[in-house]
Amino acid sequence: MAGTLAVTGDEAADRLVNTDPLALLLGMQLDQQIPMEWAFMGPLRLSERLGGALDAHDIAEHDPDAFAEVVGTKPALHRFPSSMAKRMQALCRHVADRYDGDAAALWSGAATGEELFGRLRDLPGYGDEKARILTAVLAKRFDVRPQGWEAQAGAFADREPRSVADIDGPEALVRVRAWKKQQKARGKRKDE
């Protein structure tokens, strides 16, 4: 797996989410109520704090209080570190139990866009919109395009710079932010 997602402006952080499927899932999970750059820096900071590669089994088995402390250490990985630590561990438990710790199996084993979306939607901390956006991220940035992915990604499959799926560098980040601001001024959602 090697993608073209470039959100953080930090080479090591972007490389991690482009080469480590669990880092991508965790970055997407963190991407709520905080700036995108902060969310996608989270996996690198987490791996540094845990002293090595991200492992779904290890994170799932980590003592919850100790893991919450890791997530909350300044700079915290999220605005709400305690609740996000629980969600991150639940996501890792899901990946460990259902995919034997192999986050890439979520998409490598999906025969259709519908199956891919369903697998992503089942992830703890993911709702319909996050699953649609990650479907688009996988298609646009990682060339994971099972038949019917566009229908499952919905508006996020188009060419509008509406989400993280459309970010491959600093200029694209500026375009996405400007488009979102424009939509908000119009009273519209990012999927409209």
Secondary structure, DSSP 8 states (H G I E B T S, - for coil): -------SS-HHHHHHHHH-HHHHHHHHHH-SSS-HHHHHHHHHHHHHHHTS---HHHHHHS-HHHHHHHHHSSS-SSSSHHHHHHHHHHHHHHHHHHHTT-TTHHHHT--BHHHHHHHHHTSTT--HHHHHHHHHHHHHHH----BTHHHHHGGGGSSS--SGGG-SSHHHHHHHHHHHHHHHHTT--TT-
